[in-house]
Amino acid sequence: MRGLLGIGVFLAGLGVAHADSADMKPTEITTVETVPAEIAPGAAIAGEIVTTDMAAGAVVNLFSVYADPAIPVAAVQTTFDVDPGKAIRLAVYDSKEAFLENATVKHQALVDARGLAVLPLGGLAPGEYAFAVYLDLNGDGKLNRGKIFGRPKEPVAFSNGAKAKLRKPRFDEAKVTVEPGGVVVITLND
């Protein structure tokens, strides 16, 4: 089984949470373009979420370069080699009744050469949400599962570190607080 892990919500550079998946048909997805960002020389996004400026003694969230003061943003990073252009599919849920059944919003973005996809979450009101994300390796628009036990065949992650073990995670295990200017950071591990 592929590892299920995500690293979560950094609001104004503070806090941590994680994200997983749900089947999404291509017709239900809003495609967004990856937001380009200038990264300081020597700053590595892959593997390092925060870095400490020893001279200033400050902790810096490297994903804060993707923040937009008007809306929340999701930054999805892979920790393994992915061909650029593969789709990251993200579902957002606003209640325990809807969790993994009826997404409030669905987005997709393409992975860039660094293994990163950035998804602006415009129209998402401040509040508590749970995120589900997967990498659509074969481009068919749905999360592929095995025939035995229905385990995902594609990398998935849930917000707030919630993990699927012998059952699906619950909304209260995956929920995170989202507000304008926040960056939901989700890491997909293979």
N, C-alpha and C positions, 0 to 999 in steps of 0.2 A: 504494500500500500504506500502510495506517495505520501511524503510528509505533509502534515497540515500545520501550517504556522503562518502567522501574520504579525506584523508589528504595526501598531495602531495609530491612534489619534494624537497628533501633536497640535494642541491649540495654543497659539502664540508661543510655540517652542516648548510647551510643557505637556506632561501627561503621556501615557502610553496605552494603546489598545491594539487589537488585531482584526481579519476578514475571511468566507467560503463561497459556496457556489449554489447556483440554481440553474435549471435549464432555461435557456433564453432562445427564442426563435429570432432570426435576423430581422424580421419585420417589426419586432417589438422593441428594437434597440435604437437609441439615438446615438449616432456616430459623432464623436468630437475629435478635434485635432489635438495632437500633443502640443503642449505649451512649451516653447523653447525657453531655455534659461542659460544665463552665463554662469559658469561655475569658476570659482577662483582657482588659479593655477595650483596644482598639488592637492586640491580637494577631491576625494574619491567618494562618489555616491555609493558604489557597490560595496556592501559589507559594513559601512559605517554610517549610522544614522546621525550621531552627534559627534562632535569633535571639541576638544578643549583648546582654547587659545591660552597657552601657558603664560604668555607675557601679560595678558589682560585678566586671566583667571576666569574667563567667561565660557559658558557652554553654548555651542552654536548648533542649531538644528539645520543640517544641510538641505533638508527638503523645504525649508521655509522660503527658498527662492521661488517656489511654485505658488505661494500664498497669494490670494486675491482678497483685498479687504472687503469686497462687496459680496463674495460668495464663498462657500466651502469648496475645497478641491480634494480629489483623491489622487495620490501618487502610488502607483503599483509598480513594484520592482521585483525582478526575478533574480535569484541567486545562482542560476545555472545558465548555460548557453542557450539562447533562443534566437532563431533567425529573425532579423528585423522584419516587421510587417505582419507578424502573427497578432491575432486579436485578443485583447484582454476584455473580458465581459464582466460587468459589475452590476449587481442588483442591490437595491436599497429597500429595506423593510421598515415600516413605521409602527408595527404592533406585534404582539405575540400571536394574535390570530392570523396575521398575514405572513408571518415569518416562514420563509422557504416555500410558500404557496402562492402568494400574490404580491409581487413587488410593487412598491410605490413608484419607483423609477428604475429604468435600466439604461445603462450606457455601455459604450464600447470605445476603445482607442487602440491604436496599433503600437506595438512595442518598437522602440527605437534601437539603434545600434548598441546602446548601453544596457539594454534589457529593461527599460523604463517606459511606462505609459502614464500620462497625466490626463485626468478627467475632470473638467470643471463641473460642479454640481449645482448649476444655476437652477433657480426655482425651488430649491430645497429649503424649507423654513427651518429656523433654529429649533432644535429639539433632540430627542433620543431616537437613534436609528441603529439598525444592525446591517452590516454589509456582508455580502457574499461575492466572491470573485473567483474566476477560473481563467486559465489560459486555454483558448480554443486551438489546440495543436493541429487538428485536421481541418479547421475552417468550416465545419458543418453547422455552426450556430447553436449547438447544444452540448451539455456536459455529457460525455460518453462514460458509461458505467459498465462494469463487468457483469457477467451473467450470474455469477455466484455472489450473493450478499449485496449486489449493487454498488460495490466500491467504485469510486471515481477512477477513471483511467487517465484523466488529465489533472494537472496541478490545481489545487483548490486551497482556499483559506477563508476563515471566518473572522469577523471583527472581534476585538477584545480577547483574543487568544482562545476563544471557544473551539473545542475539538470534537470531532465525530468519533465516537468510540463504538459502543454497542448500540447507540441511539444517535439521532440527530441532535445537535445542540439546541438549546432553548433560546428564545429571544432575550431573556434577562441575562443569559450568559454571554451573549454577543453584542448587547447594546452599548453604544458610545454616545456621548453628547457632541453634537455638531452645531457649529455657528459660523457666521461669515468670518472670513480670515483664517479659518482653521484648515489644516492639511491632514487628511486621513491618510496615513502611510501604511500600505499593505505590502508585505513581502511574501512572494510565492517561492516556496522551496520545492525541489523535485523529490 
